[in-house]
């Protein structure tokens, strides 16, 4: 089958015969006409052929002429190229020949000079022969030390406000209420410490509306520098003129002891102001604490009463006892209260305190379980010991508290402004973050949702050149936050540090006993007697506590908490026993009130107190108990002076007045404040630099002198010297001279033999007691 595009072939048809037309009369014959036509055509063909041939010959001649001219031009160009090549070769040859002639001439001159005698050679230089040694090189240009011009930290962290620890400011020069300054003056305190001098101008309310709005503050200051008073005074001053009682200030601390410490400071500062201060820590039952924090009343509102009564009825009639439209626990508690209200009245809840001091776990419980307890009116949020609270975010308290602070509930005034479409005042909560070991973790600090934050660092003058009070200094390599890879800490400027090697550690308790006898207790008693005889010693009152102590250092009492969450969170609290020593507690509570004030200036600080107390840190509770038993047995005169501070043995508030040697674990590193505590001994080396800072911070507080001793064996020596003694991120005062190595030798001869023999017998007795206890436990099981 042919394709569709095949060529079309028309059908064949038979030719039609046409008869020739008859010749006309008078015309020539047809044959003659045909011959003439053929002859004419032949002649035309010949003429056309001749013309074509002549044209072709003419074109051929032109082509030959053009080809010949091109050949002549090519030949001329070839001749010119040859001439140029010859010229170039000639010039090159001439240059080479010229160089050869010059080189030959110089060689002949050298040969002629060499043939002349040495005395006839004029201006000849002696040849210097060199061995196969490296050629001398110019001195290397020293490479300038690299100083980064940028920082991965935000500007408020990379460029903080540095304050010298020796800075003081009279209270009368600060914008405080005259009643407050007069109250402080009556107590004998007229000047503020460094951290107080820096924070009070930043935290006190602005003098006029034209002043810029205040932002949040982060504070990094050594222990015992007066941080509690630094944030408590501005809070009291801003709330002094309040009319209605509302919860406006919340102070969050990690332990119960610190709650009592902050409470005493706030009570003293709020004297004659009418402010109500409460606590939420677990001293009382949860129901009693709810009644203390929230005041329940009633309000006449018939419409709301009818609505609540209907909800209560639906809940009562429902099968499960709870209606589908009242799932909120807070609403359920309101429905329970409305049943006992008068006709047409609904319950109304109001805050019963102006300032609340609490632990984070207890605060979360009240936010979730206490009806009417809200943070809608809070203006101040203080987080003390922030590094610990952020590391141990129990019950996710940060998210819960910040969520309650940012709630969108409106009171009557705000509702009126909203309905009338007027501008509402933007609510902002002032946040104050404090710690002696402030973290640089941006993620942790960002979780606090800080607004225009600023960092204040109390730093030694030897590391920061001439810092001015409240002036921002550029970040340098010696600044606290210049090394962004490591956290930086600061020690008190009046602290002296010593390190004692104990060999392999076999006689470590004996070294401690000898240290107490020769360097601390006995030496101090002898020096005190000598000074008293000479009449030139100044004596401290042993019952006075440190008046400018931090909120992280408390000696207050604490009763057993009814909240399991606080018990879990405060695993490092000093005790959990019930209060059975009212006299000691009253004595210490009175001392805590005085500890809220700053101590007198350094010129009034006594360096030789009449009574000294030594705090010995052990690694765990068992080690502390064994050490107390060893010292009491080896030196019986110390038995009445030794007390242990462990969770299972005693509370800080129950320390006997005769105690001069306190043995504890790291539980006391953040919650102990004694004015007579002049020496800290690290019997077991701390596990980290941060732990060391908090341990030694128990002494040398608020300008008082103190000493820190560390015992280390052969295995711990390298780590201690590299990570603590020579730590570059630990600021020390020039006066302290760093960590000094001191050798304490155990007695030799008969005295040493008797001491070692008694030490061996005590160890054997302890082994037998432990073995007997294990045997009894095995029989019991």
C-alpha positions as CSV (number, residue, x, y, z in Angstrom):
1,X,0.0,0.0,0.0
2,X,1.5,3.3,-1.1
3,X,1.9,6.1,1.4
4,X,-0.5,8.9,1.5
5,X,2.1,11.4,0.3
6,X,2.7,9.4,-3.0
7,X,2.8,11.4,-6.2
8,X,-0.4,11.8,-8.0
9,X,-0.4,10.4,-11.5
10,X,-3.3,11.5,-13.7
11,X,-5.1,8.9,-15.8
12,X,-4.1,8.3,-19.4
13,X,-6.3,9.7,-22.2
14,X,-6.3,9.1,-25.9
15,X,-4.9,12.0,-28.0
16,X,-7.5,13.9,-30.0
17,X,-6.8,14.2,-33.7
18,X,-7.1,17.7,-35.0
19,X,-7.4,18.1,-38.8
20,X,-5.0,20.7,-40.2
21,X,-6.6,24.0,-41.2
22,X,-7.0,24.5,-44.9
23,X,-4.6,26.9,-46.4
24,X,-5.8,30.4,-47.1
25,X,-5.7,31.9,-50.4
26,X,-2.9,34.2,-51.3
27,X,-0.4,32.9,-48.6
28,X,3.1,31.4,-49.2
29,X,3.6,27.7,-49.1
30,X,4.1,26.3,-45.6
31,X,7.4,24.6,-46.3
32,X,9.2,27.8,-47.3
33,X,8.1,29.5,-44.1
34,X,9.5,26.7,-42.1
35,X,12.9,26.8,-43.8
36,X,13.3,30.6,-43.2
37,X,12.4,30.2,-39.6
38,X,15.0,27.5,-39.0
39,X,17.7,29.6,-40.7
40,X,17.0,32.6,-38.5
41,X,17.1,30.4,-35.4
42,X,20.4,28.9,-36.4
43,X,21.9,32.3,-36.9
44,X,20.8,33.5,-33.5
45,X,22.3,30.4,-31.9
46,X,25.7,31.1,-33.5
47,X,25.7,34.7,-32.4
48,X,24.8,33.7,-28.9
49,X,27.6,31.1,-28.8
50,X,30.2,33.6,-30.0
51,X,29.2,36.2,-27.4
52,X,29.4,33.5,-24.6
53,X,32.9,32.4,-25.7
54,X,34.2,36.0,-25.8
55,X,32.9,36.6,-22.3
56,X,34.5,33.4,-21.0
57,X,37.9,34.3,-22.6
58,X,37.7,37.8,-21.0
59,X,37.0,36.3,-17.6
60,X,39.9,33.9,-18.0
61,X,42.3,36.7,-18.8
62,X,41.2,38.7,-15.7
63,X,41.7,35.7,-13.4
64,X,45.2,35.1,-14.7
65,X,46.0,38.7,-14.2
66,X,44.8,38.7,-10.6
67,X,46.6,35.4,-9.9
68,X,49.8,36.8,-11.2
69,X,49.5,40.0,-9.1
70,X,48.9,37.9,-5.9
71,X,52.0,35.8,-6.7
72,X,54.1,38.9,-7.1
73,X,52.8,40.3,-3.7
74,X,53.5,37.0,-1.9
75,X,57.0,36.9,-3.3
76,X,57.6,40.4,-2.1
77,X,56.3,39.6,1.4
78,X,58.6,36.5,1.6
79,X,61.6,38.6,0.7
80,X,60.7,41.2,3.4
81,X,60.4,38.4,6.0
82,X,63.7,37.0,5.1
83,X,65.3,40.4,5.4
84,X,63.7,40.9,8.9
85,X,64.9,37.5,10.0
86,X,68.4,38.3,8.9
87,X,68.3,41.6,10.7
88,X,67.1,40.1,14.0
89,X,69.8,37.4,13.8
90,X,72.4,40.0,13.2
91,X,71.3,42.1,16.1
92,X,71.2,39.1,18.4
93,X,74.6,38.0,17.3
94,X,75.9,41.5,17.9
95,X,74.5,41.6,21.4
96,X,75.9,38.2,22.3
97,X,79.3,39.2,20.9
98,X,79.2,42.4,22.9
99,X,78.5,40.5,26.1
100,X,81.2,38.1,25.4
101,X,83.7,40.9,24.8
102,X,82.7,42.6,28.1
103,X,83.0,39.3,30.0
104,X,86.3,38.6,28.5
105,X,87.6,42.0,29.4
106,X,86.5,41.6,33.0
107,X,88.1,38.2,33.2
108,X,91.4,39.5,31.9
109,X,91.3,42.4,34.4
110,X,90.8,39.9,37.3
111,X,93.6,37.7,36.0
112,X,95.9,40.7,35.8
113,X,94.9,41.8,39.3
114,X,95.5,38.3,40.7
115,X,99.0,38.1,39.2
116,X,100.0,41.4,40.9
117,X,101.6,41.1,44.4
118,X,99.4,41.9,47.4
119,X,101.2,45.1,48.2
120,X,100.7,46.3,44.6
121,X,97.0,45.6,44.4
122,X,95.1,48.9,44.9
123,X,91.6,48.7,46.3
124,X,91.6,44.9,46.2
125,X,89.4,43.2,48.8
126,X,90.3,40.0,50.5
127,X,88.4,37.0,49.3
128,X,86.0,35.5,52.0
129,X,85.5,31.8,52.0
130,X,82.2,30.4,53.2
131,X,81.6,26.8,54.4
132,X,78.4,24.9,53.7
133,X,76.5,26.7,56.4
134,X,73.1,28.6,56.2
135,X,73.4,32.1,54.9
136,X,73.0,34.8,57.6
137,X,69.4,36.0,57.9
138,X,68.1,39.3,59.1
139,X,66.5,39.3,62.6
140,X,62.9,38.1,62.6
141,X,60.3,40.8,63.1
142,X,58.3,40.0,66.3
143,X,54.7,39.0,65.5
144,X,52.2,41.3,67.3
145,X,50.0,39.5,69.8
146,X,46.6,38.8,68.4
147,X,43.8,40.8,70.1
148,X,40.4,40.0,68.7
149,X,38.4,43.0,67.7
150,X,35.1,41.1,68.0
151,X,33.3,39.0,70.6
152,X,30.8,36.1,70.3
153,X,29.1,37.3,73.4
154,X,26.5,40.1,73.4
155,X,27.7,43.6,74.1
156,X,26.4,43.7,77.6
157,X,28.4,40.6,78.5
158,X,31.6,41.5,76.5
159,X,31.7,45.0,77.9
160,X,30.5,44.9,81.5
161,X,30.7,47.6,84.2
162,X,33.8,47.0,86.3
163,X,33.8,48.1,89.9
164,X,36.8,48.1,92.2
165,X,36.2,46.1,95.5
166,X,37.7,49.0,97.4
167,X,35.1,51.5,96.2
168,X,32.9,53.0,98.9
169,X,30.1,55.6,98.8
170,X,28.4,57.4,101.7
171,X,24.8,56.4,102.0
172,X,23.8,60.1,102.3
173,X,25.1,60.6,98.8
174,X,22.8,57.9,97.4
175,X,19.2,58.7,96.5
176,X,17.8,56.9,99.5
177,X,14.9,57.9,101.7
178,X,16.1,60.0,104.7
179,X,14.4,57.6,107.1
180,X,16.5,54.8,105.6
181,X,19.8,56.7,105.8
182,X,19.1,57.8,109.4
183,X,18.2,54.2,110.4
184,X,21.5,53.0,108.9
185,X,23.4,55.8,110.6
186,X,21.9,54.9,114.0
187,X,23.3,51.4,113.5
188,X,26.8,52.9,112.9
189,X,27.0,52.3,109.2
190,X,27.5,55.2,106.9
191,X,29.3,53.9,103.8
192,X,28.2,51.4,101.1
193,X,30.4,48.7,99.8
194,X,31.5,48.4,96.1
195,X,28.6,46.3,94.8
196,X,26.1,48.5,96.7
197,X,27.8,51.7,95.4
198,X,27.4,50.4,91.8
199,X,23.9,48.9,92.0
200,X,22.0,51.4,94.1
201,X,22.2,54.2,91.4
202,X,21.2,51.7,88.7
203,X,18.3,50.2,90.6
204,X,16.8,53.1,92.5
205,X,13.8,54.7,90.7
206,X,14.6,57.5,88.3
207,X,14.3,61.0,89.7
208,X,12.2,62.3,86.8
209,X,10.1,61.0,83.9
210,X,12.8,62.3,81.5
211,X,15.3,59.7,82.7
212,X,15.7,56.6,80.5
213,X,13.8,53.5,81.5
214,X,15.6,51.0,83.7
215,X,16.7,47.7,82.4
216,X,17.7,44.3,84.0
217,X,20.9,43.8,86.0
218,X,23.3,40.9,86.3
219,X,25.8,41.0,89.1
220,X,29.0,39.0,89.6
221,X,30.6,39.7,92.9
222,X,32.6,37.7,95.5
223,X,30.9,36.1,98.4
224,X,30.4,38.4,101.4
225,X,30.4,41.6,99.3
226,X,26.9,42.8,100.3
227,X,24.7,41.8,97.4
228,X,21.6,41.2,99.6
229,X,21.5,44.8,100.8
230,X,22.4,46.0,97.3
231,X,19.1,44.8,95.8
232,X,16.9,45.0,98.9
233,X,17.3,48.7,99.5
234,X,16.1,49.7,96.0
235,X,13.2,47.3,96.1
236,X,12.0,48.8,99.5
237,X,12.5,52.3,98.3
238,X,10.4,51.8,95.1
239,X,7.6,50.1,97.1
240,X,7.6,52.5,100.1
241,X,4.8,54.7,98.8
242,X,2.4,51.9,97.8
243,X,-1.2,52.2,99.0
244,X,-2.8,48.8,98.4
245,X,-1.1,45.6,99.4
246,X,-0.1,43.6,96.3
247,X,2.6,41.1,95.5
248,X,5.1,43.4,93.9
249,X,8.5,41.7,94.7
250,X,9.6,38.1,94.5
251,X,13.0,36.9,95.7
252,X,14.0,33.3,94.7
253,X,16.9,31.6,96.5
254,X,17.9,27.9,96.4
255,X,17.8,26.9,100.0
256,X,15.7,27.5,103.1
257,X,18.5,29.0,105.1
258,X,18.9,31.7,102.5
259,X,15.2,32.4,102.6
260,X,15.5,33.3,106.3
261,X,18.6,35.4,105.6
262,X,16.9,37.4,102.9
263,X,13.8,37.7,105.1
264,X,15.8,39.2,108.0
265,X,17.5,41.7,105.7
266,X,14.1,42.7,104.1
267,X,12.5,43.1,107.5
268,X,15.3,45.4,108.7
269,X,15.2,47.5,105.5
270,X,11.4,47.8,105.5
271,X,11.3,49.1,109.1
272,X,8.6,51.8,109.4
273,X,7.6,51.4,105.8
274,X,4.5,49.3,106.4
275,X,5.5,46.7,103.8
276,X,4.4,43.1,104.4
277,X,7.1,40.5,103.8
278,X,6.3,36.8,103.6
279,X,8.1,33.5,102.9
280,X,7.2,30.3,101.0
281,X,9.6,27.6,101.9
282,X,7.9,24.9,103.9
283,X,8.3,25.9,107.5
284,X,4.5,25.6,107.9
285,X,1.8,23.4,106.3
286,X,0.8,24.3,102.8
287,X,-2.7,25.3,103.9
288,X,-1.4,27.7,106.5
289,X,1.1,29.2,104.0
290,X,-1.8,29.7,101.5
291,X,-3.7,31.7,104.2
292,X,-0.7,33.7,104.9
293,X,0.0,34.7,101.3
294,X,-3.6,35.2,100.0
295,X,-6.4,37.0,101.7
296,X,-9.9,35.7,100.8
297,X,-12.9,38.0,100.9
298,X,-16.2,38.5,99.2
299,X,-17.7,40.9,96.8
300,X,-21.4,41.6,95.9
301,X,-22.0,40.6,92.3
302,X,-25.4,38.9,91.7
303,X,-24.8,38.1,88.0
304,X,-21.5,36.4,88.7
305,X,-23.0,34.6,91.7
306,X,-25.8,33.1,89.5
307,X,-23.3,32.0,86.9
308,X,-21.0,30.3,89.5
309,X,-24.0,28.7,91.2
310,X,-25.1,27.1,87.9
311,X,-21.6,25.8,87.3
312,X,-21.5,24.4,90.8
313,X,-24.8,22.7,90.3
314,X,-23.8,21.1,87.0
315,X,-20.6,19.8,88.7
316,X,-22.6,18.4,91.6
317,X,-25.1,16.7,89.2
318,X,-22.5,15.3,86.9
319,X,-21.6,11.6,87.2
320,X,-17.9,12.2,87.6
321,X,-18.4,15.1,90.0
322,X,-16.9,17.6,87.5
323,X,-18.7,19.3,84.6
324,X,-17.1,19.5,81.2
325,X,-16.9,23.3,81.2
326,X,-15.0,23.6,84.5
327,X,-11.8,21.6,84.0
328,X,-9.6,24.3,85.5
329,X,-8.5,23.4,89.0
330,X,-8.5,27.1,90.1
331,X,-12.1,27.4,88.9
332,X,-13.0,24.2,90.8
333,X,-11.6,25.8,94.0
334,X,-13.6,28.9,93.4
335,X,-16.8,26.8,92.9
336,X,-16.1,25.2,96.3
337,X,-15.8,28.6,98.0
338,X,-18.9,30.1,96.4
339,X,-21.1,27.5,98.1
340,X,-20.3,29.0,101.4
341,X,-20.8,32.7,100.4
342,X,-23.8,34.8,101.2
343,X,-26.6,35.2,98.6
344,X,-25.3,37.3,95.7
345,X,-21.7,37.4,96.8
346,X,-18.7,35.8,95.1
347,X,-15.3,35.1,96.5
348,X,-12.5,37.7,96.0
349,X,-8.8,37.1,96.5
350,X,-6.1,39.6,97.2
351,X,-2.4,39.3,98.0
352,X,-1.5,39.5,101.7
353,X,2.2,40.3,101.3
354,X,4.2,42.9,99.3
355,X,7.4,41.0,99.0
356,X,7.8,37.2,98.9
357,X,11.0,35.3,99.6
358,X,10.8,31.7,98.5
359,X,12.4,28.7,97.0
360,X,11.6,27.9,93.3
361,X,9.8,24.6,94.1
362,X,7.5,26.2,96.6
363,X,6.8,29.1,94.3
364,X,5.7,26.7,91.5
365,X,3.4,24.8,93.9
366,X,1.6,28.1,95.0
367,X,1.2,29.2,91.4
368,X,-0.4,25.8,90.5
369,X,-2.4,25.1,93.7
370,X,-3.2,28.4,95.5
371,X,-6.3,30.1,94.4
372,X,-5.8,33.9,93.9
373,X,-2.0,33.7,94.0
374,X,-0.7,35.3,90.8
375,X,2.2,37.4,89.7
376,X,0.2,39.9,87.7
377,X,1.4,42.8,89.9
378,X,5.0,41.8,90.4
379,X,7.5,44.6,89.6
380,X,10.7,43.0,91.0
381,X,12.1,39.5,90.4
382,X,15.4,38.7,92.2
383,X,17.2,35.4,91.5
384,X,20.1,34.9,93.9
385,X,22.7,32.2,93.4
386,X,21.6,32.2,89.7
387,X,24.2,29.7,88.6
388,X,22.8,27.0,90.9
389,X,19.2,27.8,90.2
390,X,19.6,27.7,86.4
391,X,21.7,24.5,86.6
392,X,19.0,22.7,88.7
393,X,15.8,23.9,87.0
394,X,13.5,21.9,89.3
395,X,10.0,21.5,88.0
396,X,10.9,23.8,85.1
397,X,10.4,26.7,87.5
398,X,11.9,29.3,85.0
399,X,9.2,28.6,82.4
400,X,6.4,28.5,84.9
401,X,7.4,31.7,86.7
402,X,8.1,33.7,83.5
403,X,4.9,32.5,82.0
404,X,3.0,33.7,85.1
405,X,4.8,37.1,84.8
406,X,3.8,37.5,81.2
407,X,0.2,36.7,81.6
408,X,-2.2,39.0,79.8
409,X,-4.8,39.4,82.6
410,X,-6.0,43.0,83.0
411,X,-7.3,44.7,86.1
412,X,-10.2,47.2,86.2
413,X,-8.0,50.2,85.3
414,X,-6.4,48.4,82.3
415,X,-9.8,47.2,81.2
416,X,-11.1,50.8,81.2
417,X,-8.1,52.0,79.2
418,X,-8.6,49.2,76.7
419,X,-12.3,49.9,76.2
420,X,-11.7,53.6,75.8
421,X,-8.9,52.9,73.4
422,X,-6.4,54.9,75.4
423,X,-2.7,54.1,75.6
424,X,-1.9,51.6,78.3
425,X,1.3,51.6,80.4
426,X,3.6,48.9,79.3
427,X,4.3,46.5,82.2
428,X,7.9,45.5,82.8
429,X,9.3,43.4,85.6
430,X,12.8,44.4,86.8
431,X,15.0,41.3,87.0
432,X,18.1,41.2,89.1
433,X,20.4,38.1,88.6
434,X,23.1,37.6,91.2
435,X,25.9,35.1,91.9
436,X,29.4,34.9,93.1
437,X,30.1,32.5,90.1
438,X,27.9,34.1,87.4
439,X,27.5,31.9,84.4
440,X,28.4,33.1,80.9
441,X,26.1,30.6,79.2
442,X,24.1,32.8,76.8
443,X,21.4,30.1,76.5
444,X,20.7,30.0,80.2
445,X,20.7,33.8,80.5
446,X,18.4,34.1,77.5
447,X,15.9,31.8,79.1
448,X,15.3,34.5,81.7
449,X,14.0,36.9,79.0
450,X,16.2,39.8,80.1
451,X,15.3,43.3,78.8
452,X,18.2,45.8,78.1
453,X,20.4,43.9,80.6
454,X,23.7,45.2,82.0
455,X,26.5,43.3,83.7
456,X,28.2,44.6,86.9
457,X,31.4,42.9,87.9
458,X,33.2,43.6,91.2
459,X,36.8,43.0,90.2
460,X,40.2,43.7,91.7
461,X,42.0,46.9,90.8
462,X,45.2,45.0,89.9
463,X,43.4,43.4,87.0
464,X,41.5,46.4,85.7
465,X,43.4,49.6,85.3
466,X,41.8,52.4,87.3
467,X,38.2,51.5,87.0
468,X,35.7,54.2,88.0
469,X,32.6,53.6,89.8
470,X,29.8,52.9,87.4
471,X,31.9,53.5,84.3
472,X,32.0,51.0,81.5
473,X,35.5,49.8,80.6
474,X,36.5,48.1,77.4
475,X,37.1,44.4,77.4
476,X,40.8,43.4,77.9
477,X,42.6,40.1,78.2
478,X,42.6,40.4,81.9
479,X,38.9,41.3,82.2
480,X,36.5,38.8,83.6
481,X,34.8,38.1,80.4
482,X,37.7,38.5,77.9
483,X,38.3,34.7,77.9
484,X,35.0,33.6,76.5
485,X,35.9,29.9,76.7
486,X,36.0,29.8,80.5
487,X,34.1,31.3,83.3
488,X,35.8,33.9,85.5
489,X,35.5,34.2,89.3
490,X,36.8,36.6,92.0
491,X,38.0,36.0,95.5
492,X,37.7,38.4,98.4
493,X,40.6,40.9,98.5
494,X,41.3,40.1,102.2
495,X,41.7,36.4,101.7
496,X,45.1,34.7,102.3
497,X,45.6,31.2,100.6
498,X,47.9,28.4,101.7
499,X,48.6,24.9,100.5
500,X,50.0,22.1,102.6
501,X,51.4,18.9,101.0
502,X,50.7,15.7,102.9
503,X,52.7,13.1,101.0
504,X,50.8,10.0,100.1
505,X,47.9,11.0,102.5
506,X,48.5,8.2,105.0
507,X,49.1,10.7,107.9
508,X,46.7,13.4,106.6
509,X,44.7,13.6,109.9
510,X,47.9,14.1,111.8
511,X,48.9,16.9,109.5
512,X,45.5,18.5,110.1
513,X,45.9,18.2,113.8
514,X,49.4,19.7,113.7
515,X,48.1,22.6,111.5
516,X,45.4,23.4,114.0
517,X,47.8,23.3,116.9
518,X,50.7,25.3,115.4
519,X,49.1,27.6,112.8
520,X,45.6,28.4,113.8
521,X,44.1,27.7,117.2
522,X,47.0,27.5,119.6
523,X,49.1,30.1,117.7
524,X,46.1,32.5,117.7
525,X,45.5,32.0,121.4
526,X,49.1,32.7,122.2
527,X,49.2,35.8,119.9
528,X,46.0,37.1,121.5
529,X,47.4,36.8,125.0
530,X,50.6,38.6,123.9
531,X,48.6,41.4,122.3
532,X,46.3,41.7,125.4
533,X,49.4,42.0,127.6
534,X,50.8,44.8,125.4
535,X,47.4,46.5,125.2
536,X,47.4,47.0,121.4
537,X,44.9,44.4,120.2
538,X,41.5,45.2,118.9
539,X,38.9,42.6,119.6
540,X,35.7,41.6,117.8
541,X,32.5,40.6,119.5
542,X,32.1,36.9,118.7
543,X,28.4,37.2,118.8
544,X,28.1,39.7,116.0
545,X,27.5,38.3,112.6
546,X,28.7,39.6,109.3
547,X,26.6,42.6,108.7
548,X,26.9,42.8,104.9
549,X,26.6,39.2,104.1
550,X,25.0,37.9,100.9
551,X,21.7,36.2,100.6
552,X,23.7,33.1,99.8
553,X,25.1,32.9,103.3
554,X,22.7,32.2,106.1
555,X,22.9,30.8,109.6
556,X,19.1,30.9,110.2
557,X,17.0,28.1,111.4
558,X,14.8,25.9,109.3
559,X,12.1,23.4,110.2
560,X,11.1,20.3,108.3
561,X,9.4,21.1,105.0
562,X,6.0,19.6,104.2
563,X,6.7,20.0,100.5
564,X,8.4,17.1,98.9
565,X,9.4,19.2,95.9
566,X,11.4,21.6,98.2
567,X,13.0,18.6,99.9
568,X,14.2,17.2,96.6
569,X,15.4,20.6,95.3
570,X,17.3,21.5,98.4
571,X,19.5,18.5,98.5
572,X,22.3,20.8,99.6
573,X,20.6,22.4,102.5
574,X,22.3,22.2,105.8
575,X,19.7,20.2,107.8
576,X,16.3,18.7,107.9
577,X,15.8,18.2,111.6
578,X,13.0,19.8,113.6
579,X,13.6,22.8,115.7
580,X,14.3,21.8,119.3
581,X,16.8,24.4,120.4
582,X,14.8,27.7,120.8
583,X,17.5,29.5,122.6
584,X,20.1,29.0,120.0
585,X,17.6,29.9,117.2
586,X,16.7,33.1,118.9
587,X,20.3,34.1,119.4
588,X,21.1,33.4,115.8
589,X,18.0,35.1,114.4
590,X,18.9,38.3,116.3
591,X,22.3,38.1,114.8
592,X,20.9,37.6,111.3
593,X,19.0,40.9,111.6
594,X,22.2,42.7,112.3
595,X,23.9,40.8,109.5
596,X,21.8,42.6,107.0
597,X,23.7,45.9,107.4
598,X,27.1,46.7,105.9
599,X,30.1,46.4,108.1
600,X,32.0,49.5,109.0
601,X,34.7,50.7,106.6
602,X,38.0,48.8,106.4
603,X,39.7,51.1,108.8
604,X,37.3,49.9,111.6
605,X,37.5,46.2,110.7
606,X,39.2,44.1,113.4
607,X,41.8,41.7,112.2
608,X,42.4,39.8,115.4
609,X,39.0,38.7,116.9
610,X,38.9,37.3,120.3
611,X,37.4,34.0,119.2
612,X,38.2,32.1,116.0
613,X,36.2,29.4,114.3
614,X,37.6,27.0,111.8
615,X,35.5,25.4,109.0
616,X,36.8,22.1,107.7
617,X,35.4,20.7,104.4
618,X,35.3,17.0,103.8
619,X,34.3,15.3,100.6
620,X,31.2,13.5,102.0
621,X,29.3,12.8,105.2
622,X,31.1,9.6,106.1
623,X,34.5,11.4,105.8
624,X,33.3,14.3,108.0
625,X,32.1,11.9,110.7
626,X,35.3,9.9,110.7
627,X,37.4,13.0,110.8
628,X,35.5,14.4,113.8
629,X,35.9,11.1,115.7
630,X,39.7,11.0,114.9
631,X,40.4,14.5,116.0
632,X,38.3,14.1,119.2
633,X,40.2,10.9,120.1
634,X,43.7,12.0,119.1
635,X,43.4,15.3,121.0
636,X,40.7,15.0,123.7
637,X,40.8,18.7,124.6
638,X,39.3,19.4,121.1
639,X,36.3,17.1,121.7
640,X,34.1,19.8,123.2
641,X,35.0,22.2,120.4
642,X,34.2,20.0,117.4
643,X,30.8,20.0,115.7
644,X,29.7,18.5,112.5
645,X,27.4,20.1,110.0
646,X,25.9,17.4,107.9
647,X,22.3,16.8,106.9
648,X,22.0,13.8,109.2
649,X,23.6,15.2,112.3
650,X,23.0,18.8,113.0
651,X,21.7,22.1,111.8
652,X,23.6,25.3,111.5
653,X,21.2,27.0,113.9
654,X,22.2,24.4,116.6
655,X,25.9,25.1,116.6
656,X,27.0,25.3,120.3
657,X,28.7,28.5,121.4
658,X,31.8,26.5,122.4
659,X,32.3,25.1,118.9
660,X,35.5,26.3,117.3
661,X,36.0,23.5,114.8
662,X,33.2,22.9,112.3
663,X,33.4,19.9,110.0
664,X,31.1,19.8,107.1
665,X,30.6,18.9,103.5
666,X,29.9,21.2,100.5
667,X,26.4,21.7,102.0
668,X,27.8,24.6,104.0
669,X,29.7,26.2,101.1
670,X,26.7,28.4,100.3
671,X,24.7,28.6,103.5
672,X,26.9,29.5,106.4
673,X,27.8,32.9,107.7
674,X,29.7,33.4,111.0
675,X,31.6,36.5,112.0
676,X,34.1,34.4,114.0
677,X,34.8,32.1,111.0
678,X,38.4,33.2,110.1
679,X,39.8,30.0,108.7
680,X,38.6,27.5,106.1
681,X,40.5,24.2,105.6
682,X,39.9,22.0,102.6
683,X,40.7,18.7,104.1
684,X,39.6,17.1,100.8
685,X,40.5,19.0,97.7
686,X,37.4,20.5,96.0
687,X,36.2,18.9,92.8
688,X,36.1,22.2,90.8
689,X,37.2,25.8,90.8
690,X,33.6,26.9,91.4
691,X,33.4,24.7,94.5
692,X,36.7,26.2,95.7
693,X,35.4,29.7,95.3
694,X,32.3,29.0,97.4
695,X,34.2,27.1,100.1
696,X,36.8,29.8,100.8
697,X,34.1,32.4,100.5
698,X,32.9,31.5,103.9
699,X,35.7,33.5,105.4
700,X,37.2,37.0,104.6
701,X,33.7,38.4,104.3
702,X,32.7,42.0,104.1
703,X,36.3,43.3,104.5
704,X,37.3,41.0,107.4
705,X,40.6,39.0,107.0
706,X,40.5,35.3,106.5
707,X,42.7,32.4,105.6
708,X,42.1,29.4,103.4
709,X,44.2,26.2,103.7
710,X,44.2,23.2,101.4
711,X,45.7,19.8,102.1
712,X,46.7,17.9,99.0
713,X,48.5,14.6,98.4
714,X,50.9,13.5,95.7
715,X,48.1,12.5,93.3
716,X,46.2,15.8,93.7
717,X,49.1,18.2,93.7
718,X,49.4,18.8,89.9
719,X,45.7,19.3,89.4
720,X,45.5,21.6,92.4
721,X,48.4,23.9,91.3
722,X,47.3,24.0,87.6
723,X,43.6,24.3,88.0
724,X,43.2,26.3,91.2
725,X,46.4,27.9,92.4
726,X,47.5,29.1,89.0
727,X,44.0,29.5,87.5
728,X,44.0,32.4,85.0
729,X,40.3,32.9,85.4
730,X,40.4,33.4,89.1
731,X,40.9,37.0,90.3
732,X,43.1,37.4,93.4
733,X,44.3,40.5,95.2
734,X,47.9,41.7,95.0
735,X,48.0,41.6,98.7
736,X,47.2,37.9,98.9
737,X,50.4,36.9,97.0
738,X,48.6,33.9,95.5
739,X,48.7,30.5,97.1
740,X,51.7,30.1,99.4
741,X,53.2,26.6,99.9
742,X,53.6,25.8,103.6
743,X,55.1,22.6,105.0
744,X,53.6,21.1,108.2
745,X,55.7,18.3,109.7
746,X,54.3,15.6,112.0
747,X,56.4,15.4,115.2
748,X,59.2,12.9,115.4
749,X,60.9,11.1,118.3
750,X,58.9,9.8,121.3
751,X,56.1,12.4,120.9
752,X,55.7,11.4,117.2
753,X,55.8,7.7,118.0
754,X,53.2,8.0,120.7
755,X,51.0,10.0,118.4
756,X,51.3,7.6,115.5
757,X,50.6,4.6,117.9
758,X,47.5,6.3,119.2
759,X,46.4,7.1,115.6
760,X,46.9,3.4,114.6
761,X,44.8,2.2,117.6
762,X,42.0,4.6,116.7
763,X,41.9,3.4,113.1
764,X,41.8,-0.2,114.3
765,X,38.9,0.6,116.6
766,X,37.0,2.2,113.8
767,X,37.6,-0.8,111.6
768,X,36.2,-3.1,114.2
769,X,33.2,-0.9,114.7
770,X,32.5,-0.9,111.0
771,X,33.0,-4.6,110.7
772,X,30.7,-5.2,113.7
773,X,28.0,-3.1,112.2
774,X,28.2,-5.0,109.0
775,X,28.0,-8.3,110.8
776,X,24.8,-7.2,112.7
777,X,23.3,-6.0,109.4
778,X,24.1,-9.3,107.8
779,X,22.4,-11.2,110.7
780,X,19.4,-9.0,110.6
781,X,18.9,-9.6,106.9
